[in-house]
């Protein structure tokens, strides 16, 4: 079952934005060291690329994350404000991966898992929160439009890697 077609509601997007606002506020008030942003950037990048992985584990996780955020966001926003915010947003797609791009995304996912295992408790939360935010926000037309060149970049990296392995530099 391919759940990557699950759209994002306004309330689901609010959940993702809340995660990012909390993370960025902690970074802003905590000294603003670039190294403290790395877990957030790594999670967002992997989450964004996970939305391109139709049929794979990352794509499935992206769809499940969006479903959970839409449901939880609807309850939280309605419970907080009394207004319904479950209307779907315009869906977007970042594009498609080539087999070489798929290998790059696989390697990035492995690095994310290794980073998670080596991280302290706070950085683990940053990684997972940003991963979820990437899964959610990159399925919207606006964010997907802003990142439309990302799959092409990953595909080009994969082709360069393949060429290097085949001795065609």
N, C-alpha and C positions, 0 to 999 in steps of 0.2 A: 504494500500500500504506500503510495507516494503522498505524504502529507505536506510536501513543500509548497503546494498550491494554497495552503491555508493563508488567508489574508490577515491583515492587521486591522483591528478596530482602533478608534480614537483612544479608548481607554487602555488598550494594549500598548499603544505608542506612549501613552502617559506613564505607564509602568517603566518602560525602557528609558525614557527621558529622566525619570526620577532616579533610576539607578545611576545614570551618568552624571546627573547634577550632584548627587551625594558624593560620588567618587571625585569629581572635579573640585567640589568645595573642600573636601579633605586635603586634596593636593594643593589647592590655592592657599589655604590657611596653614599648611604644614611645611612651608619652606620652598615650595615650587621647584624641587629638584627634578630634572628630567628623568632620572632613573626611577623615580616614584611613579611616573606615568607609564612606564613600560608594560606592566601587567594589564593596564587598561587598553593600551594600544594593541598589544598582542591579542587580547581577548576580542576586541572589536574587529580586527583584521580577520581572525579565524572565523568569527561569527558571520562577517560579511561574505567570506568565501564559502561558508557552509550553506548559505542560501542558494548557491549555484550548484551544489552537489545533489542533483535530483536522483533519487533512488538509493543513495548511499546512506551510511550511518549519520554523517553530518547533516544531510538534508532531512532525514527523519527527525533528528534532534531539533533542528530548526523549526520544523512544522509543529512538533509537540510543544516546544517553548512558546511559539506564537499562540497556540490554542490555550495554554495555561495562562499566559499573560492577558489574553483577551478575556478569559473567564474571570480571573482574579481582578483585573483592572475594572471590569464592569461592576463587580460587587463593591470594590473599594470606592470608585468614583461616585457611584449611585448612593452608596451608604454615607459618603462624606458630604455630597452636595445635593442629593435628592434629584439629580438630573440623570437622564439616560444618556450614556456616551458609548453605546455599543455599535454605533454605525460604522460600517467598514470604510477604510480609507482606500484610495486608488492604489492598486497593486502595481508593483514594478518588478523587473527582473534585471539582474546584472549581466545576463548573457549565459554563455555555455563554456564549459571547459573542454579542451582537447585532452587526449590521453596524457600528453606531456604536462599539461596544466594540472591534471588530476594528481599526478605524482608530486608536483610542487605543493598542492594543498594537503596531500597525505603527509608530506614531510613537515609542513607547518603544524599540522594536527599532532604529530608525534612530538615536536618541540613544545607545543602547548602542554601536552600530558607530562613531559619531563619537567617543564617549568613548574607545573602545578605540584608535582611530587616534591620538588626541591624548595618550594616557596613556604614562607611562614603563613600563619593563619590569615593575617590581613591581606597579603598578596593573593592567597588562594581565593578569597572572597572577591577581590578586584578582578582576577582572571575570569571567574565564573560569571560575575555580574556583567562584565563587559562582553563576554561571549553571548550571554542571553540578549543583551541590548543589540548586539550586532545581528543576531538571528532575527530579532523583531523589526528593527528599524530598516534593515536593508531589503525588506520585502515591500516597503512602501515605494511609490513611484518617485517621490522627491529624493530620497536618499539613494535609491538605486540609480537615478539619473545623475546624481552628483558623482557616483563612483563607477560610472559606466565603463571606464577604461581599465578598471582593476582586473577583470578576467583576461583581457588582452595582455596586460602586463605579466600576469601569472603564466599564461599560455606561452608567451615569448620567452620567459625564464625557463620554462620546461623544454622548449625547443632548443634553446641554447645549451642546456644541460645534456639533452640527447645528442646534439651535434658534438659536444665535447667527448661524450662517452664513445661515440662512433669515430672519433678522430677527425672530425670535419670542422676544425676551427677555422 
